[in-house]
Amino acid sequence: MTAISNLGQQLASAFTDARRITPTGGLPATAAEAYAVQDAVLAHLGGGIGGWKVGAPNAETEPNCGPLPASGLHASGAVLPAARFAARWVELEAALRVGRLLEVRQDMPTPTELAGFFDAVVPTLECVESRLAAGREAPVPLRLADLQSHGALVVGEPAPLAPSALDLRTLQAALRFGDEEVARTTGGNPAQDVWRLVGWLARHCTERGVPLSPAQIVTTGSCTGLLAAPLDTDVVGAIEGLGEVRLRYAA
């Protein structure tokens, strides 16, 4: 077994068992190696890709991404067992649903052309969880290999907003834990340009041999930062023009 496959198996087992580990053996040193480990994690988990997360810390840095296991997608209102989500970190994100196969092999499509490959915009809550004992202190390539700390995705209903109208720079978002509003932002996503993210992801997935496919959900980064949710409390995210999405972590 190669070092990449071995690490993929370790992370997949930790994902399945909802536990944290200190990986043994060779660790990824580059983004390319981390993406290869992601592929190995998905192969060991099985079940296919339900979507992708893509983001960037600002409007200039190259984005990064991670595949979302199909088994981890849930409809709004999901009640998730806290035993599987120790950190209970949540991010409120605008996401796009793929309407038709998107491959980018030569020239990058324009934003208008890219928007035509998506059939809906949806509000989502990403459950962020690490399989690494070092958590957020682990090396960047190792966190990327760990599906960029993806735990699950809760997906709201399709919004009336057309995909072409999605603009992260003006998006108004609010996050509530029970009756307490814990975040409210306008243009809170640091990546700013959604079509730069999506275009990069489309080319990346094409080159990786797993192009964006119909019904997959593409999340575009947090509008409200990363916050830890309390137990047995409604977590409600609202994005203007997109509607609400909610979850609850049950003890």
PAKE-482697 format. One record per residue (C-alpha): residue in three letters; x, y, z. Coordinates in pm, 1 decimal. Layout:
residues N
SITE;resn;px;py;pz
SITE;ALA;X;Y;Z
...
END
This chain:
residues 251
SITE;resn;px;py;pz
SITE;MET;0.0;0.0;0.0
SITE;THR;136.0;342.2;-92.7
SITE;ALA;175.3;622.8;162.3
SITE;ILE;-113.7;808.6;-3.3
SITE;SER;-347.5;508.9;8.3
SITE;ASN;-242.2;430.8;365.9
SITE;LEU;-318.4;783.8;485.1
SITE;GLY;-645.1;783.1;292.4
SITE;GLN;-745.4;463.7;469.7
SITE;GLN;-655.7;608.4;811.5
SITE;LEU;-858.7;924.1;749.9
SITE;ALA;-1153.4;735.1;603.2
SITE;SER;-1162.9;505.8;905.4
SITE;ALA;-1152.4;808.1;1138.2
SITE;PHE;-1432.0;971.3;935.6
SITE;THR;-1647.7;658.9;962.1
SITE;ASP;-1582.4;612.5;1334.5
SITE;ALA;-1604.4;986.4;1419.6
SITE;ARG;-1270.6;994.5;1599.5
SITE;ARG;-947.6;1191.0;1586.3
SITE;ILE;-612.8;1037.0;1503.7
SITE;THR;-244.5;1117.0;1475.8
SITE;PRO;-166.6;979.2;1129.8
SITE;THR;132.0;752.2;1086.9
SITE;GLY;348.6;703.5;781.9
SITE;GLY;417.3;952.7;506.1
SITE;LEU;227.6;1282.2;519.5
SITE;PRO;146.4;1515.4;229.2
SITE;ALA;383.5;1805.7;176.5
SITE;THR;208.2;1973.8;-118.0
SITE;ALA;-145.0;2051.7;-230.8
SITE;ALA;-109.9;1796.5;-512.9
SITE;GLU;-26.0;1523.1;-261.8
SITE;ALA;-314.1;1634.5;-37.8
SITE;TYR;-561.6;1610.0;-327.1
SITE;ALA;-435.2;1259.8;-403.4
SITE;VAL;-504.5;1165.6;-40.0
SITE;GLN;-856.0;1314.1;-71.1
SITE;ASP;-916.8;1080.9;-365.4
SITE;ALA;-796.6;788.0;-156.2
SITE;VAL;-1028.0;888.7;131.7
SITE;LEU;-1328.3;894.5;-104.3
SITE;ALA;-1228.6;559.9;-255.2
SITE;HIS;-1212.9;400.0;90.4
SITE;LEU;-1541.6;560.2;202.1
SITE;GLY;-1733.4;471.5;-113.3
SITE;GLY;-2069.8;623.4;-195.8
SITE;GLY;-1952.8;886.2;-441.4
SITE;ILE;-1918.0;1262.7;-441.3
SITE;GLY;-2220.9;1467.5;-340.0
SITE;GLY;-2056.4;1802.2;-396.4
SITE;TRP;-1747.9;2014.6;-346.4
SITE;LYS;-1631.1;2286.0;-111.7
SITE;VAL;-1416.6;2558.9;-261.5
SITE;GLY;-1280.8;2871.3;-100.1
SITE;ALA;-995.4;3116.5;-70.3
SITE;PRO;-871.9;3344.6;208.6
SITE;ASN;-889.0;3651.6;-15.7
SITE;ALA;-962.0;3760.3;-372.3
SITE;GLU;-610.6;3684.6;-504.9
SITE;THR;-483.0;3361.6;-345.3
SITE;GLU;-532.1;3038.5;-537.4
SITE;PRO;-843.6;2860.2;-407.4
SITE;ASN;-843.5;2516.0;-250.1
SITE;CYS;-1114.1;2252.8;-244.4
SITE;GLY;-1239.3;1926.6;-106.3
SITE;PRO;-1495.2;1669.1;-220.5
SITE;LEU;-1805.6;1617.8;-6.8
SITE;PRO;-1903.9;1252.8;51.9
SITE;ALA;-2259.4;1198.9;-73.1
SITE;SER;-2349.2;1023.4;252.2
SITE;GLY;-2286.6;1346.2;444.4
SITE;LEU;-2544.7;1564.0;267.7
SITE;HIS;-2864.6;1632.9;464.6
SITE;ALA;-3180.5;1834.6;409.3
SITE;SER;-3249.6;2147.1;613.4
SITE;GLY;-3386.3;2062.1;956.4
SITE;ALA;-3144.7;1774.7;1007.1
SITE;VAL;-3084.0;1659.9;1363.2
SITE;LEU;-2724.6;1543.6;1389.4
SITE;PRO;-2585.2;1328.2;1671.6
SITE;ALA;-2338.2;1529.8;1876.9
SITE;ALA;-2140.3;1211.0;1939.6
SITE;ARG;-2028.1;1230.0;1576.6
SITE;PHE;-1960.0;1603.4;1579.3
SITE;ALA;-1735.6;1683.9;1872.6
SITE;ALA;-1639.0;2035.3;1764.5
SITE;ARG;-1982.2;2139.6;1633.5
SITE;TRP;-1823.7;2412.5;1419.1
SITE;VAL;-2062.5;2559.1;1163.1
SITE;GLU;-2027.7;2786.1;861.4
SITE;LEU;-2313.5;2953.3;672.3
SITE;GLU;-2243.7;2937.2;299.4
SITE;ALA;-2408.4;3017.0;-31.1
SITE;ALA;-2391.4;2720.3;-265.6
SITE;LEU;-2468.3;2636.5;-627.1
SITE;ARG;-2633.6;2319.8;-757.5
SITE;VAL;-2483.9;2178.1;-1075.9
SITE;GLY;-2739.4;2144.0;-1355.6
SITE;ARG;-2525.5;1984.1;-1626.2
SITE;LEU;-2180.1;1835.2;-1667.7
SITE;LEU;-1913.0;2104.2;-1643.6
SITE;GLU;-1572.9;2036.0;-1795.8
SITE;VAL;-1308.3;2300.7;-1857.7
SITE;ARG;-1037.1;2168.7;-2087.9
SITE;GLN;-924.2;2479.1;-2277.3
SITE;ASP;-1040.4;2839.8;-2245.0
SITE;MET;-1201.9;2937.4;-1916.0
SITE;PRO;-1574.7;3011.1;-1964.5
SITE;THR;-1693.5;3361.9;-1881.1
SITE;PRO;-1889.5;3413.3;-1557.8
SITE;THR;-2212.3;3421.6;-1759.5
SITE;GLU;-2121.4;3096.6;-1931.5
SITE;LEU;-2025.9;2933.6;-1601.2
SITE;ALA;-2356.2;3038.8;-1442.6
SITE;GLY;-2541.2;2854.0;-1719.2
SITE;PHE;-2411.4;2520.9;-1588.1
SITE;PHE;-2592.8;2565.6;-1254.7
SITE;ASP;-2967.2;2533.9;-1201.3
SITE;ALA;-3011.2;2664.0;-845.8
SITE;VAL;-2861.5;2862.1;-558.9
SITE;VAL;-2911.5;2718.0;-210.3
SITE;PRO;-2826.5;2822.8;145.7
SITE;THR;-2614.3;2567.8;332.0
SITE;LEU;-2464.1;2504.3;673.4
SITE;GLU;-2135.4;2320.0;666.3
SITE;CYS;-2046.4;2114.3;971.7
SITE;VAL;-1670.0;2152.0;1006.6
SITE;GLU;-1496.6;1862.8;1183.7
SITE;SER;-1137.5;1744.3;1194.6
SITE;ARG;-1017.5;1386.0;1198.3
SITE;LEU;-678.6;1507.0;1322.5
SITE;ALA;-571.3;1508.9;1686.5
SITE;ALA;-393.8;1838.3;1620.9
SITE;GLY;-712.2;1985.6;1474.3
SITE;ARG;-665.4;2334.2;1331.6
SITE;GLU;-297.5;2326.4;1439.1
SITE;ALA;-217.7;2042.1;1197.5
SITE;PRO;-4.8;2126.4;890.7
SITE;VAL;-197.6;2289.2;606.5
SITE;PRO;-146.3;2003.8;353.6
SITE;LEU;-265.0;1748.6;611.4
SITE;ARG;-580.2;1950.6;686.0
SITE;LEU;-643.1;1974.7;312.3
SITE;ALA;-600.7;1596.6;280.5
SITE;ASP;-859.3;1556.6;557.8
SITE;LEU;-1125.4;1682.4;313.8
SITE;GLN;-1044.4;2035.9;432.8
SITE;SER;-1208.1;1948.0;768.3
SITE;HIS;-1547.0;1872.4;614.3
SITE;GLY;-1792.1;1689.0;840.4
SITE;ALA;-2134.8;1720.8;678.5
SITE;LEU;-2345.3;1962.6;474.8
SITE;VAL;-2702.9;2066.1;547.0
SITE;VAL;-2875.9;2199.8;235.8
SITE;GLY;-3170.6;2438.3;217.4
SITE;GLU;-3434.5;2468.6;-52.3
SITE;PRO;-3346.7;2614.8;-394.2
SITE;ALA;-3378.4;2992.7;-391.2
SITE;PRO;-3558.6;3211.7;-644.5
SITE;LEU;-3228.0;3392.0;-708.1
SITE;ALA;-3076.2;3307.7;-1047.1
SITE;PRO;-2722.3;3163.5;-1027.5
SITE;SER;-2595.6;3447.3;-1247.6
SITE;ALA;-2711.4;3697.8;-984.8
SITE;LEU;-2510.5;3547.3;-697.4
SITE;ASP;-2259.0;3805.8;-572.9
SITE;LEU;-2059.8;3721.2;-261.0
SITE;ARG;-1947.6;4083.6;-227.9
SITE;THR;-2296.6;4209.5;-144.3
SITE;LEU;-2450.7;3899.8;14.1
SITE;GLN;-2618.7;3966.6;348.8
SITE;ALA;-2606.5;3675.2;592.1
SITE;ALA;-2704.5;3610.6;953.4
SITE;LEU;-2649.3;3314.1;1182.8
SITE;ARG;-2855.2;3241.6;1492.8
SITE;PHE;-2815.3;2993.7;1777.3
SITE;GLY;-3162.3;2963.1;1924.4
SITE;ASP;-3283.0;3318.5;1990.5
SITE;GLU;-2931.1;3465.6;1988.7
SITE;GLU;-2794.2;3619.4;1671.7
SITE;VAL;-2424.6;3533.3;1669.8
SITE;ALA;-2318.4;3676.8;1333.0
SITE;ARG;-2446.1;3924.9;1075.5
SITE;THR;-2241.3;4023.1;771.8
SITE;THR;-2254.9;4191.5;433.6
SITE;GLY;-1999.1;4057.6;188.9
SITE;GLY;-1850.6;3844.1;464.5
SITE;ASN;-1694.8;3583.9;235.4
SITE;PRO;-1327.0;3683.6;195.4
SITE;ALA;-1297.5;3518.1;-147.7
SITE;GLN;-1536.2;3782.9;-287.8
SITE;ASP;-1555.9;3659.1;-651.1
SITE;VAL;-1772.5;3348.5;-673.3
SITE;TRP;-1700.7;3287.8;-1042.1
SITE;ARG;-1323.4;3293.3;-988.0
SITE;LEU;-1376.9;3016.4;-732.3
SITE;VAL;-1613.3;2817.3;-951.8
SITE;GLY;-1398.6;2851.5;-1263.5
SITE;TRP;-1089.8;2735.1;-1076.9
SITE;LEU;-1282.7;2441.5;-927.8
SITE;ALA;-1428.5;2340.4;-1264.3
SITE;ARG;-1084.2;2323.3;-1423.8
SITE;HIS;-934.8;2149.5;-1119.0
SITE;CYS;-1204.7;1881.6;-1114.2
SITE;THR;-1174.2;1828.0;-1490.0
SITE;GLU;-798.9;1778.9;-1463.5
SITE;ARG;-851.9;1550.2;-1164.7
SITE;GLY;-1086.5;1328.4;-1367.8
SITE;VAL;-1398.4;1402.0;-1162.1
SITE;PRO;-1575.2;1691.0;-1341.2
SITE;LEU;-1860.8;1874.2;-1173.6
SITE;SER;-2173.7;1666.9;-1235.2
SITE;PRO;-2551.6;1722.9;-1220.8
SITE;ALA;-2706.8;1751.9;-871.9
SITE;GLN;-2373.2;1808.6;-698.1
SITE;ILE;-2366.3;2099.6;-451.4
SITE;VAL;-2077.4;2346.4;-469.0
SITE;THR;-2023.3;2547.1;-150.4
SITE;THR;-1828.7;2870.1;-180.8
SITE;GLY;-1689.5;2952.0;163.3
SITE;SER;-1825.4;3092.4;485.1
SITE;CYS;-2015.9;3421.1;500.2
SITE;THR;-2011.6;3424.8;881.1
SITE;GLY;-1676.9;3281.5;986.7
SITE;LEU;-1638.4;2963.8;1191.8
SITE;LEU;-1846.5;2934.5;1509.2
SITE;ALA;-1909.1;2651.2;1756.1
SITE;ALA;-2277.7;2570.6;1804.5
SITE;PRO;-2430.8;2468.5;2138.3
SITE;LEU;-2603.6;2137.1;2198.9
SITE;ASP;-2979.5;2089.9;2158.0
SITE;THR;-3023.4;2433.4;2003.5
SITE;ASP;-3162.4;2533.1;1665.4
SITE;VAL;-2884.1;2661.9;1440.0
SITE;VAL;-3047.4;2885.8;1178.9
SITE;GLY;-2869.2;3050.5;888.7
SITE;ALA;-3038.2;3310.3;670.3
SITE;ILE;-2901.2;3461.0;349.0
SITE;GLU;-3089.4;3744.8;182.7
SITE;GLY;-3241.9;3624.1;-141.1
SITE;LEU;-3164.2;3260.6;-62.6
SITE;GLY;-3376.4;3187.5;244.8
SITE;GLU;-3305.1;2988.3;559.2
SITE;VAL;-3132.0;2662.9;643.1
SITE;ARG;-3124.8;2498.0;985.7
SITE;LEU;-2984.1;2210.9;1186.8
SITE;ARG;-2957.9;2090.6;1544.5
SITE;TYR;-2687.7;1895.3;1725.0
SITE;ALA;-2860.5;1650.2;1960.3
SITE;ALA;-2692.6;1511.9;2271.6
END
